């Protein structure tokens, strides 16, 4: 993997961590069960994406 590709993967990992954090924070504030479930699902998806990128390393 080139240095540029590695930097891209590191950047993508950072974005996915940020999205996970935001989703968890927002879902903790929501009262609507349907909306909360949707945000929690998004958080799980970003975790999957993070793990996929991390697997490249």
GROMACS elastic network, one bead per residue, 0.5 to 0.9 nm:
[ bonds ]
;  ai    aj funct       b0    kb
    1     4     6  0.81753   500
    1     5     6  0.61154   500
    1     6     6  0.64628   500
    1    57     6  0.89956   500
    2     5     6  0.51740   500
    2     6     6  0.62214   500
    2     7     6  0.86605   500
    3     6     6  0.50204   500
    3     7     6  0.61841   500
    3     8     6  0.86554   500
    4     7     6  0.50973   500
    4     8     6  0.63018   500
    4     9     6  0.87995   500
    5     8     6  0.50024   500
    5     9     6  0.63134   500
    5    10     6  0.86530   500
    6     9     6  0.51107   500
    6    10     6  0.61613   500
    6    11     6  0.85510   500
    6    57     6  0.81421   500
    7    10     6  0.50468   500
    7    11     6  0.60819   500
    7    12     6  0.85449   500
    8    11     6  0.50858   500
    8    12     6  0.61302   500
    8    13     6  0.86053   500
    9    12     6  0.50055   500
    9    13     6  0.61166   500
    9    14     6  0.86375   500
    9    53     6  0.64159   500
    9    54     6  0.78836   500
    9    56     6  0.79756   500
    9    57     6  0.82479   500
   10    13     6  0.50635   500
   10    14     6  0.63116   500
   10    15     6  0.87679   500
   10    53     6  0.84420   500
   10    54     6  0.85578   500
   11    14     6  0.51285   500
   11    15     6  0.63432   500
   11    16     6  0.87341   500
   12    15     6  0.50928   500
   12    16     6  0.61944   500
   12    17     6  0.86184   500
   12    50     6  0.78714   500
   12    53     6  0.74113   500
   13    16     6  0.51688   500
   13    17     6  0.61736   500
   13    18     6  0.85988   500
   13    49     6  0.85311   500
   13    50     6  0.57522   500
   13    51     6  0.86225   500
   13    53     6  0.65670   500
   13    54     6  0.70956   500
   14    17     6  0.51579   500
   14    18     6  0.62041   500
   14    19     6  0.87135   500
   14    50     6  0.86551   500
   15    18     6  0.50457   500
   15    19     6  0.62206   500
   15    20     6  0.86424   500
   15    50     6  0.87566   500
   16    19     6  0.50432   500
   16    20     6  0.61362   500
   16    21     6  0.85963   500
   16    46     6  0.57635   500
   16    47     6  0.72360   500
   16    49     6  0.71159   500
   16    50     6  0.56370   500
   17    20     6  0.50861   500
   17    21     6  0.61968   500
   17    22     6  0.86282   500
   17    46     6  0.77161   500
   17    47     6  0.77678   500
   17    50     6  0.71058   500
   18    21     6  0.51640   500
   18    22     6  0.61798   500
   18    23     6  0.86105   500
   19    22     6  0.51178   500
   19    23     6  0.60538   500
   19    24     6  0.85636   500
   19    42     6  0.87434   500
   19    43     6  0.72180   500
   19    46     6  0.67273   500
   19    47     6  0.89380   500
   20    23     6  0.52276   500
   20    24     6  0.61904   500
   20    25     6  0.85747   500
   20    42     6  0.80590   500
   20    43     6  0.50509   500
   20    44     6  0.77460   500
   20    45     6  0.86927   500
   20    46     6  0.59155   500
   20    47     6  0.66237   500
   21    24     6  0.52629   500
   21    25     6  0.61170   500
   21    26     6  0.85891   500
   21    43     6  0.80112   500
   22    25     6  0.51066   500
   22    26     6  0.60495   500
   22    27     6  0.84621   500
   22    43     6  0.83625   500
   23    26     6  0.51978   500
   23    27     6  0.59620   500
   23    28     6  0.85181   500
   23    39     6  0.58892   500
   23    40     6  0.67087   500
   23    42     6  0.70095   500
   23    43     6  0.54088   500
   24    27     6  0.52098   500
   24    28     6  0.62243   500
   24    29     6  0.89503   500
   24    39     6  0.77391   500
   24    40     6  0.68906   500
   24    43     6  0.66255   500
   25    28     6  0.53105   500
   25    29     6  0.68457   500
   26    29     6  0.52835   500
   26    30     6  0.65044   500
   26    36     6  0.82248   500
   26    39     6  0.76157   500
   27    30     6  0.52357   500
   27    31     6  0.84036   500
   27    35     6  0.81218   500
   27    36     6  0.51480   500
   27    37     6  0.78628   500
   27    38     6  0.87303   500
   27    39     6  0.59198   500
   27    40     6  0.63985   500
   28    31     6  0.83510   500
   28    36     6  0.78973   500
   29    36     6  0.85383   500
   30    33     6  0.76169   500
   30    35     6  0.73528   500
   30    36     6  0.57651   500
   31    34     6  0.89010   500
   31    35     6  0.81112   500
   31    36     6  0.70649   500
   32    35     6  0.54492   500
   32    36     6  0.59827   500
   32    37     6  0.85628   500
   33    37     6  0.60069   500
   33    38     6  0.85891   500
   34    37     6  0.51552   500
   34    38     6  0.63152   500
   34    39     6  0.88419   500
   35    38     6  0.50312   500
   35    39     6  0.63208   500
   35    40     6  0.86147   500
   36    39     6  0.52348   500
   36    40     6  0.61477   500
   36    41     6  0.85932   500
   37    40     6  0.50432   500
   37    41     6  0.61253   500
   37    42     6  0.86443   500
   38    41     6  0.50968   500
   38    42     6  0.63423   500
   38    43     6  0.87600   500
   39    43     6  0.62461   500
   39    44     6  0.87464   500
   40    44     6  0.63335   500
   40    45     6  0.86857   500
   41    44     6  0.51047   500
   41    45     6  0.62609   500
   41    46     6  0.87294   500
   42    45     6  0.50272   500
   42    46     6  0.62635   500
   42    47     6  0.86306   500
   43    46     6  0.51679   500
   43    47     6  0.62607   500
   43    48     6  0.87635   500
   44    48     6  0.63170   500
   44    49     6  0.87306   500
   45    48     6  0.50512   500
   45    49     6  0.62797   500
   45    50     6  0.85925   500
   46    50     6  0.60212   500
   46    51     6  0.85402   500
   47    50     6  0.50067   500
   47    51     6  0.61736   500
   47    52     6  0.86094   500
   48    51     6  0.51372   500
   48    52     6  0.62201   500
   48    53     6  0.87647   500
   49    52     6  0.50334   500
   49    53     6  0.62975   500
   49    54     6  0.85168   500
   50    53     6  0.52340   500
   50    54     6  0.60182   500
   50    55     6  0.84921   500
   51    55     6  0.59871   500
   51    56     6  0.88115   500
   52    55     6  0.50902   500
   52    56     6  0.68378   500
   53    56     6  0.53268   500
   53    57     6  0.73588   500
   54    57     6  0.54940   500
